[in-house]
């Protein structure tokens, strides 16, 4: 296909020119218009005796048709991409105008975002500190509770020991008082002394001489004590509860 033809044109130059014209024409034509354009630009070959080989020409036309289809598809994709790019450019322009018109709002939003981050960090620190203080308070409360339990247990033990000691002292005082009562009854006039012969009275105690040389005072009868003002004698048994209480108190 290196020979000249098609009205004196070189075949390769004609094909190159044809391929250059196709994209520009495809941008302005539909598929039906492209088919008519091919017919108008001499894509029909005449069969002559000394012309080109028909099979080669048909093969060339098939290749040109495939290239035309590919370029048509690419052109449509490029047109769609160009339209989308135009929309994107318009959107970018609109956003730029918004940024130029309201810069303070976006700066304020950035400051608010920064303040929120700081508040969140501070809240996290406060929660961590509160958890640590709560754990320390729980440990301290457990120690106080354990100490209070130990103190209560020790106080109960001390109380039981004191109660046991008091009961023991009461028993000892009761034994002592019984011995004193027995001795008083044995020494009281009119009562027989243990081991004495029945029918005989014990000897009266010797009279005491007063400091001022007065008469001797006789002993009080019935084991009582004679009052100084001449009143009735107080029974001897009335003083034992007081003596018992004093002895128990003294033993504490």
C-alpha positions in Angstrom: 0.0 0.0 0.0 2.9 2.3 -0.7 1.7 3.3 -4.1 0.0 6.6 -4.8 -3.8 6.6 -5.5 -7.0 8.2 -4.5 -6.6 11.3 -6.7 -2.8 11.5 -6.5 -2.6 11.1 -2.7 -0.1 8.9 -1.0 -2.1 6.0 0.8 -0.4 6.3 4.2 -0.8 10.1 4.2 -4.4 9.7 3.3 -5.0 7.3 6.2 -3.1 9.5 8.6 -5.2 12.5 7.6 -8.3 10.4 7.8 -7.5 9.3 11.3 -6.8 12.8 12.4 -10.1 14.0 11.0 -12.1 11.2 12.7 -11.8 12.4 16.4 -12.7 16.0 15.4 -15.7 14.9 13.4 -16.7 12.4 16.1 -17.0 15.1 18.7 -19.6 16.8 16.5 -21.5 13.9 15.0 -23.7 11.0 16.1 -23.2 7.4 15.0 -25.4 7.8 12.0 -23.7 11.0 11.0 -20.3 9.3 11.2 -21.5 6.6 8.8 -22.6 9.2 6.3 -19.3 11.1 6.7 -17.4 8.0 5.8 -19.3 7.6 2.6 -18.8 11.3 1.7 -15.1 11.1 2.1 -14.5 8.5 -0.6 -14.4 5.3 1.4 -15.9 3.4 -1.6 -13.3 2.0 -4.0 -13.7 1.4 -7.7 -12.5 -1.9 -9.2 -10.1 -1.2 -12.0 -7.7 -3.4 -13.9 -4.6 -1.8 -12.5 -6.0 -0.7 -9.1 -5.4 -2.0 -5.6 -5.9 -5.5 -4.4 -9.5 -5.8 -3.3 -8.8 -8.1 -0.4 -6.2 -5.8 1.0 -8.5 -2.9 0.6 -11.3 -4.7 2.4 -8.9 -5.7 5.2 -7.8 -2.1 5.5 -11.3 -0.9 5.7 -12.1 -3.4 8.5 -9.1 -2.2 10.5 -10.2 1.4 10.0 -13.7 0.5 11.1 -12.4 -1.1 14.3 -10.2 1.9 15.0 -13.2 4.2 14.4 -15.3 2.2 16.9 -12.6 2.4 19.5 -12.0 6.1 19.0 -15.7 6.7 19.1 -16.0 4.9 22.4 -13.0 6.8 23.8 -14.4 10.1 22.5 -17.7 9.5 24.2 -15.8 8.6 27.4 -13.7 11.7 27.1 -16.8 13.8 26.6 -18.4 12.3 29.7 -15.2 12.8 31.7 -15.0 16.4 30.4 -18.6 17.0 31.6 -17.9 15.5 35.0 -14.7 17.5 35.2 -16.7 20.7 34.5 -19.1 19.9 37.3 -16.2 19.2 39.7 -14.6 22.5 38.8 -17.9 24.3 39.4 -18.2 22.6 42.8 -14.6 23.5 43.7 -15.3 27.1 42.7 -18.5 27.2 44.8 -16.6 25.8 47.8 -13.8 28.3 47.4 -16.4 31.1 47.4 -17.9 29.7 50.6 -14.5 29.5 52.3 -13.7 33.1 51.3 -17.1 34.2 52.5 -17.2 32.5 55.9 -13.6 32.0 57.2 -14.5 32.9 60.8 -17.1 30.1 61.0 -14.5 27.4 60.1 -11.9 28.9 62.4 -14.4 28.8 65.2 -15.3 25.2 64.4 -11.6 24.3 64.6 -11.3 26.1 68.0 -14.4 24.2 69.2 -13.0 20.9 68.0 -9.7 21.7 69.9 -11.7 22.7 73.0 -13.7 19.4 72.8 -10.4 17.4 72.6 -9.0 19.2 75.6 -12.3 18.7 77.6 -12.2 15.0 76.7 -8.6 14.6 77.9 -9.4 16.4 81.1 -12.5 14.3 81.7 -10.4 11.1 81.2 -7.9 12.4 83.7 -10.7 13.2 86.2 -12.2 9.8 85.8 -8.8 8.1 86.3 -8.2 10.2 89.4 -11.6 9.4 90.8 -11.1 5.7 90.3 -7.8 5.9 92.1 -9.4 7.8 95.0 -12.3 5.3 95.1 -9.9 2.4 95.3 -7.9 4.0 98.1 -11.1 4.8 100.0 -12.2 1.2 99.7 -8.9 0.0 101.0 -9.0 2.4 103.9 -12.7 1.4 104.7 -11.7 -2.2 104.7 -8.8 -1.5 107.1 -11.1 0.5 109.4 -13.8 -2.2 109.3 -11.2 -4.8 110.2 -9.8 -2.7 113.0 -13.3 -2.0 114.4 -14.0 -5.7 114.4 -10.8 -6.5 116.2 -11.5 -3.7 118.8 -15.0 -5.0 119.3 -13.8 -8.6 119.8 -11.1 -7.4 122.2 -13.6 -5.3 124.2 -16.0 -8.3 124.4 -13.1 -10.5 125.7 -12.2 -7.8 128.2 -15.8 -7.5 129.4 -16.1 -11.3 129.8 -12.8 -11.4 131.7 -14.0 -8.5 134.0 -17.4 -10.2 134.5 -15.7 -13.4 135.4 -13.3 -11.7 137.9 -16.3 -9.8 139.5 -18.2 -13.0 140.0 -15.2 -14.7 141.5 -14.7 -11.7 143.9 -18.4 -11.9 144.8 -18.0 -15.6 145.6 -14.9 -14.8 147.7 -16.7 -12.0 149.6 -19.7 -14.2 150.2 -17.4 -16.8 151.8 -15.8 -14.1 154.0 -19.2 -12.7 155.0 -20.5 -16.2 156.0 -17.4 -16.7 158.1 -17.9 -13.2 159.8 -21.6 -14.0 160.4 -20.8 -17.3 161.9 -18.2 -15.6 164.2 -20.7 -12.9 165.3 -23.4 -15.4 166.1 -20.9 -17.4 168.1 -19.8 -14.3 170.1 -23.3 -12.8 170.6 -24.8 -13.0 174.2 -27.6 -15.5 174.7 -26.4 -17.8 171.9 -24.5 -20.9 172.7 -20.9 -21.0 171.7 -20.1 -24.0 169.5 -18.5 -26.6 171.8 -19.8 -25.1 175.0 -21.8 -27.1 177.6 -25.6 -26.5 177.4 -27.1 -24.6 180.3 -24.1 -22.5 181.0 -23.8 -18.9 180.0 -20.6 -17.5 178.7 -18.7 -15.1 180.8 -19.6 -11.5 180.3 -17.0 -9.3 178.8 -15.1 -7.0 181.0 -16.4 -3.4 181.4 -14.5 -0.7 179.5 -13.5 2.4 181.3 -14.2 5.7 179.6 -11.6 8.2 178.8 -13.1 10.8 181.2 -13.3 8.3 184.1 -17.1 7.6 183.7 -19.0 4.5 184.2 -18.4 1.5 182.0 -20.9 1.1 179.1 -22.5 -2.3 178.9 -22.3 -4.1 175.5 -25.2 -3.7 173.2 -27.8 -6.5 173.3 -28.9 -8.7 170.4 -25.6 -8.1 168.5 -26.6 -4.5 167.7 -24.8 -1.3 168.1 -26.0 1.3 170.6 -26.6 4.7 169.0 -25.0 7.8 170.5 -28.3 9.8 170.7 -30.1 7.1 172.8 -32.2 5.9 169.8 -33.1 2.3 169.0 -30.2 0.0 168.3 -29.5 -0.8 164.6 -29.6 -4.5 163.6 -26.2 -6.0 162.9 -27.5 -7.7 159.8 -28.2 -4.4 158.0 -24.5 -3.6 157.6 -23.6 -6.8 155.7 -24.8 -5.7 152.2 -22.9 -2.5 152.5 -19.8 -4.3 153.6 -20.2 -6.7 150.8 -20.5 -3.9 148.2 -17.4 -2.1 149.6 -15.4 -5.3 149.6 -16.3 -6.1 146.0 -15.6 -2.5 144.9 -12.3 -2.5 146.7 -11.3 -5.7 144.9 -11.7 -4.1 141.5 
